[in-house]
Amino acid sequence: MKLLSYFRGELFERGIHPPPHKEATATRPIRRLPYPAQVVVPLAQHIGKAPKPIVRVGETVVRGQPLARAEDWLAVPHHAPVTGVVKAIELRPSARGPWLPSIVIDAQAGATQEDLWGLPRDLSSASPGELLQMVWDSGMVGLGGAAFPSHAKLSVPKQAHVHTLVVNGCECEPYLTCDHRVMIEEAADLVQGIRYAMRITGARRAIVGIEDNKPDAAQAVSAAIRQAGALPEGEIFVEQVPTKYPQGSEKMLIMALFGHEIPGGTLPVSLGMVVHNVGTLAALGRLLPQGRGLTERVVTITGPGVARPGDYRVPLGTPLKFILDYAGAPAEARQVILGGPMMGQAIASLEVPVTKGVSGVLVFRQEDLARREERHSYPCIKCGECVESCPMGLNPSALGMLAAKRQYETMGSHYHLGECFECGCCTYVCPSNIPLVQQFRVAKQVLRERAAA
């Protein structure tokens, strides 16, 4: 596909090239995971305030029926992932650690589990405001992992002017291939979702950035764009960018596509751009015409400890134990990570459910852990490897030493801790095995708590 002359991107500085480990799932079609006997829907599945339950214990609900109502701009509603009976509204384990209010539903035995809520609608004449409300009603959040409410990200400030929608199809995290498979198998839905996002934001062009190690995805999306023909919303292009971690960060992707650096403390909208993940837009392209809410998502289930790796369509609220039993993960000691190995989070309980922001479930065997556990942390040797790898140009070594002394205010005010998006490059390259990114997460949390107090 011919690209216009304004594409003059350049490979961002620093970053790393970790082994991809995608071969086990990248060529396998998406499969549907069976429905569990019970799902757990946490109310806090996204950045922002949790919605309010609108169902009661003992009530029968159908798949797709609203369960919780958003009462805040940064909240989204939740919908029933299965047809069944509300067993409880109570505290349940979460990936973040604390138990969170959740809606527990026992699936109805023998139910077909088809979507029974929502009516098809013609969106050809819908206004941008009406489309934005539909996005909000769908309960959509960023499916790339950030889980930021999609309607809030698509809402352009009055003083801003958006000319470009940047569609993030990089998926640079090792092991993860859910976005890759969505681009191949649901390219038409993706193009439709891009069109909705362009109408909402007023963007006249959209660029789908895909890493050059996914040529089949680039071909599939390009074919879907050609099939759509001339679009009244504007033009859509596909641009392959060099494979490098963390290319999937919106700041890095904009640098790779346009050569523009987003100023510190600002968002892409300051440059007239809005960035969205391919999985998010493909889901919107499928759900909005049907008038339905988000009840499932594609999740990569893989790792050395998985016998049947692949990308699965998983009902939200499915407990990890059910997933791992189905995927053939061994019952002996193991580590389970939600997300990718660079930015993901290890969990302590298999009762934790899949939520909207979970893009991957990685399982490592005891022998995999043993090799890592042999590495001990040592004092910083001032080698500068972390400085050379940090894509934001920060000094992780200095930040780590300040964190060890609990000088969190200095980290924020003098060393730009807020610019760190926790990609994990510094931890990956550190020869002393210092858990730098974990220290930065603690520092940020402390600063947030102090600011709130």
N, C-alpha and C positions, 0 to 999 in steps of 0.2 A: 504494500500500500504506500502510495506516494505521500511524503510528509512535507509540510510547509516549511518555509525557511526560518520560522521563529524557533525551531528546535535547534538549540545550540548547546545542549547540556554537556557536562563534563563529569567524569568520575570523581565523587567526593574524596577528600583527603582522608587518610588513615583508614580505620576499619580493619576487618580481618577476613580470612577465608577458611572457616571451619569446614570439616568434612560434611557433605550434604546429607548422607544417610537417607536418601529418599527413594532408593531403588525398590524397596519392598512394597511400596504403595503407589508410586507415581503412575504406573501403567494399569492399575486395577480399577475397574468401574466402581462407582459408588454403590454400596449395598445398603439395604434397610436393616437396621437392628430390630429384632423382635420387641414388642411392647412388654415392659416389666409388669409384674402383678401390682406394684405400687410405685407411684412417683412422688417426689418431694419437690415442691416449687418454692424456693426461698423468695421472700418479698424483696430483699435487697440483692438484685442481680446486676446492678448497673451503678455507674457513678451518679450520685444524686440521692434524693430522698426516696425512701421505699414507698410504694403505693399502698392503699388501704384495701383490705379484703372486703369483697361484696358478696361472698358466699358464706354459708354457715355449716357447722358440723352436721352431718347426716343428709345434706342436700345432694341430690343426683345432678351431675353436670355432664354435658356432652363435649366432645373434643372440639376445641376452638372457642368455647364459651368464655367470656371475660371472668376472671377470678378476682382481680384487684384493680382498683381505679386510681389513676394518677391524680394527685391533688397538688402537684408542684410542677413547675416548668421543667425541672431536671428529673422528673419521675416519668416512668412509662407503665402502662397497664400490663398485666400478665393474663395469659389465656390457658385454658385447660389442655394439657398435652394428651390426655386420654379421656375417654368416656368412662365414668365411674361415680363413686360416692366419696364425698369429702369425709375422711376419717377423723382428721384433727387439724387444728390450727395451733401450732405449738413451736417451741424452740427445737431446732435440729442442727447437727454439725454442719459447718461450712468450710470451704477451702481456706478462708482467711484466718481460721482459728476459732473465734468465738461462735457460740451457737446463735442462730438467727431465727426470727419468726418465719415460719414456713407453712404452706398449705399442703397437707398430705392427702393424696387421693388413692383409693383402692380401685384398680381398673376393673371394669365390669367383665365378668367371665363371658366369653362368647361374643363380645361386641366386635363389630367389624373395624372399629377405630378409624372410620372415615371422618373427615371434617364435616360437622353437621351445623356449623355456625357461619354466618356470613352469606351474602348474596352477590352474585356476579354483577358488575357495573361497567358502564361505558365511561372511560376517563378521557376520551378525546376532547371534550369541551370543558373539563374541570379546570378551575382557576388555580394559580400557584398556591393561594391560601387554602383552597379546598384539598389540594394534593398534600400540602404540609400537614393538615389535620388528619388526613388518612394515614400518613406515615406515623404520626403520634398514636393514633388509635390502634395501629398494628402492633405496638409494643416493641418496635425495632430499636436495637442498639447496635453499635459497631461490632460486627462479628469477627473482626481481626484480632480481638483480645482486649481492647481498651474498654469496651462496653459503654461508650459514651452515647447518650440518647441521640438517635439519628435525626429526629426532628429539630433538636436544638442545634446540631451541627449544620443542618441545611438552612436554618433561619439566618438570613444575611442581615447584619446591622444596617440601619437606615442610612448611615453615613458611608457605607461601603458599596463598592460596585464590583460584582464578580463577573469575570469574562471567561474563566477557564475552570472546568471541573476536572480534577486530576483523579484518576481511578487507579488505585493501588493493587496491582496484581503481581507484586514481586515475590512475596512469601519466601523471604530469605532465611527464616529460621530452619535449622537442620531438622530432619525427620518429617516436618509438616508438609502435607500435599493436598489438604482439603480445598484450598483456593484454586490450586492447579486443576483438580478434577472438576470443580464447578465451572471454570472457564471452558473446559473441553466439552462437558456434558450439558451445561445450562447457559451456553453463550447467548442464545436468543433472549432468555430471561434477563441476562446481564445487560444487553443492549436496551431492553425495555426499561429496566431500572435506571440506566444512565439517562434515558430520555426524560423520565419523571424528575430526576435530580436536576437536569438542565432547566426544565420548566420552572421548578421551584426557585432555583437560585438566580435564574436569568442568564446563566452562562451560555455563550454562543459556540463554544467548542468544548470537546472533552477529549482527553488524552489518556489512554489506558497504558500504563507503564508495566511491562512484563520483563522479568529478568531473562537474559538470552540463553539460559539453560532450560527454558520451557518453550521451544519453538512450536510444539504441537498446540499449546494453549494460544500462542500468538496467532497461529493459522486459523484456529477455530473461531476466535473472536473477530478476526478480520473477515472471515467468511460470513459471520452473522451480521456484521456491519454492511457488507455488500448486499446481502439478501434484504436488509431493511430498506435499501435504496435511499433516495434523497429524503432527508428528515427536516421538518419545519423547525425543530428546536435548534438546529445548527449542525456542525460537522463533528464526527467522531473519528479519532485516529488511534492506531496502535503503534507504540514505540517500544522496541526492545532496548533494555539498558544492561550494562555490564553486571555480571553476577558478583556480588560482594555484600558482606554483612556489615552494617545493618541497612541495606538498601531499602527495606520496607518502611523505615521511618519517613514520615511525610517530609521532613526537612531534607533528608538525604535524597529522596526521590525527586523533589523539586530541583535540587541542585543538579541531579543527573539529567533531568529533562531539559531544563532551561538555563542552567548556570547561575540561577539566582539564589542568594543566601537570605534566609528569613532572619531579620534582625532579632536579637535576643529579647525575650519577653513579649514577642508578638506572635500572631498566628498567620497561617497562609492567606487568610482573607485580607490581610494588610497589603498583599501583592495582587489582590483580585482573584484569588484561587480558593477553592474548597476541595478537600481531599476525602475520598471515601474508598472503603475496601470493596473488592469485587464480590465477595460473599454477601455483604450487606446489600449491595445494589441488585444482585441477582435475586435475592430473597424478596426485595421490594417489587421487582419486576414480575414476580410470580404471585405475590400475595395481594397487592393492591387491586388488580382487576377482579379478584375473587372476593374482596371485602373481608379477608380473613386476618387473623393475628398470628404472630410467630409462636409456633408450638414445637418446632423441631429445628435442628441444624445439622450440617455435615461436620463430622469430627474425625480427625486422623487418629486411629488407634494402632500404635506400632511400638517398636523398641525390641531389644534383644530378648525380652521376656514374653513376647506375644507370638503364639503359634499361628494365628490367622490374622495377620496385619491387614489393614485396609482403611479406606475412607467409608464411614458408615453414616447413614442418616439416623440420628439419634433423637428420640423424644426428649424434650427438656424435662429435667427432674429425674432422669434415670440414674439410679445409684451406681457408683463405680464398680461395686462388687458384681452387679449383674452384667455390666459391660465386660469386665475382665474374665468372668466365667465363660461368657459367650465367645470371646476372642481367644480363649485358650491360654490365659496367663497362669503360670504355676502358682500353687497355693503357698509354697514356702516363702521365706523372707524375701522381700523385694522393695523397691522404691518406685512410687508412682508420682509422676509429674503432670500437672495440668498445664497445657500450653507447650511451648518448645523448650529445649534444654538451656537456651541462653536467657530467656526472660520468663520462663515458666516457674511454677511454684510446686514444691514437694508437699504432699498432703499426708496427714497422719491417720486418717480414717477412711475406709472404703465405703462408709455410709454417706460420704459426701456425694451430692448429685451433680450431674452435668447442668450447667447454667448457660445463659445466652453468650457469655464471653469465652467459653471453653472451646478452643480450636483444636486441641490435641490431648490425647492421653498417652503418655509414654511410660513403659514398664521396663525396669532394669532388674536383672537377676542378681542373686547374691554374689556370683563371681564377678559381675560387672562392678558392683559396689566395692568389692574387696580391693580391686586395683586402685580405685579412687581413694579409699580410706587409708591406703598405705602412704599417701601424701600428707605430710604435716605442714602446718603454717609456720613460717619463719619470719623474722623481722625484715622490713623493707631494705633492699640492698641498693636502692637509688639507681636501678638500671635504666629507668626511663621507658621500659616497654609499654607500660600503661599509658604514658603520655603520647607515645607514638601511635597507639591504636585508637585512642579516644576520638570518635568522629566529630565531637563538639569542640575539640581543642582545649579540653579542661586538663587539670593536673590531678589525676586520681590519687597519685602518691601523696601529695600534700593533703588532699581531702581525707584520705585514709588515716594519716597521722593525726589530723585534727579530730576525726571521729573517735579515735582511740582515747583522746584526751577529753572527749565530750564537749568540744568547743563548737557546738552546732551553729550558733549565731554567726561565728566567723566564717564557717563553711558557706553559709547563705549569703552573707553581705560582701565578702571579699573574694570568694573562690567560686561563685556562681553555681552553687549546688542545684538551684532550680532549673538550670539548663540541662542537667543530666536526665536522660529519659530511660536510664537503667537498662541499656542494651546488653551489658555484661561483657563487653570486649576487654575491659581492664582486668576483670577477674579471670577471664579465659587465658590471657597471656602472662599473668603474674607468675614468675618462677618461684616466688616465695609462698604461693598458694594462699594469699591473703584474700578473704572474702570481701572484696572492696564494695561490690554493688549491694551486698547485704547490709554493710555498714551505712551506705548512703540511704537505703530505704529506712533504716532505723532513724537516722538523722532527720530525714524529711518528716517522718511521723511525729517525732518529738517537736519539731518546729511547728507543725500543724496544730498539735495539741496546745502548745504555748500560745499560738496566735488565737485559738479559740477561747482560751482562758482569759 
